[in-house]
Amino acid sequence: MANHLLSRSWVEISLDSLSKNVLVVRELVGNDCRIIPMIKADAYGLGVDNVLTSLEACNPWGFGVATVAEGCHLRDLGVDKPIVVFSPIPYQSYREALAADLTITLSSLESLERWVCASKESKTCGRFHVEIDTGMGRAGFDWNTVDYWGEKLRVLANRDQVVWEGTYTHFHSSDTGFGASTEVQYERFSRTRGKLPQDGGMYHVCNSAAILVKPSFSADAVRPGIFIYGGNVGMPGQEPEPVVSLKARVVLLRDVEKNTTLGYGASYKSEGRERWAVLSIGYGDGLPRKLGNCGETLIHGVRVPIIGRVSMDTIVVNISVLQGVKIGDVATLIGKDGGQAITLDEVADVAETVSYEILTGLTPRLPRVLV
């Protein structure tokens, strides 16, 4: 755990809040449903080694990652539960995946043939999940051509070298309201599932948003992601507990005269005598450059504007309304200070992006502090 007293800027992670969000998922889907927390991209930027223990609160069946390297890292940390690689991987990575006992996702008959061969050559039983493309479009067997590939898949999968462990699809718009498109995708998946052999393993469709809105769709397993890390999935009244706070120190104070320009491109000019504070954080730490001249931060519990462009290592805020700000004081860019709060999703909205990108964009230069 990093010592934030020595840090210029840092990320605070509330493990208690993370555990509460995990338990919300468990309560929604019940004790019989398997949970596969997604911990790709280093647990959405929080640090896999920081959150594993808290994720155990929901008694997960296994974990979801995006790359073989992420899965191998989990094995190095001592994880012995199933690890599913949910993104397509190069054929060259099959041997490494087998050596680490990872379950891969397959989207074509060719990839299954390669997986069977690699498993046979490695004398290892290779587990896999089949993705069904019901509208996402980026990967998976086309639901509409199941009459072509369904039987071929059954024959290839019926080999001693491999185990068909699961079948799933991915909703593309469940976080924008559980509307007709998600219902259509679910219907497509159900129809496809009905044409597949019954040994297609466990079935799962629900991401964070679908878990909250349609827990009845939970099937055999669910795949929570952004919700457990504190990101809102667009459901009023079902906001998660905030997990991440972003802090930076005041490292310089300046009193400037009217018409003083600031930052690259001189995009800001003081309207009168102003007092500025320089904060030790920038886009090199993952703070979105888009926040220049439109974002805010909290100092002494008061919102103050970010002025000028975000630099690689610093930003400047206008603290003319404040008294008593000192070098070394802490500014909050995400999180609570006094009675005020700047949420993760508020920052994402101002930066015209999503909470996923904010979290995963926080660079290793920011120490992660567990609170």
ABEGO torsion letter per residue (X at the ends): XBBAAABABBBBBBAAAAAAAAAAAAAAAEAABBBBBBABGGGGGAEAAAAAAAAAAAGBABBBBABAAAAAAAAAAGBABBBBBABBBBAAAAAAAAAAGBBBBBABAAAAAAAAAAAAAAGBBBBBBBBBBAGAGABEBBAAAAAAAAAAAAAAABBAABBBABBBBBBAAAAAEBBAAAAAAAAAAAAAAAABBAAAEBBBABBAAAAAABAAAAEABBBBBAAAAGBBAGBBGABBBBABBBBBBBABBBBBBBGBBBEBGGABBBABBBBBBBBBBBAAAGBBAAABGABBBBBGGBBBBBBEBBBAABBBBBAAABBGBBBGBBBBABEBBEABBBBAAAAAAAAGBBAAAAAAABBAABBBBBX
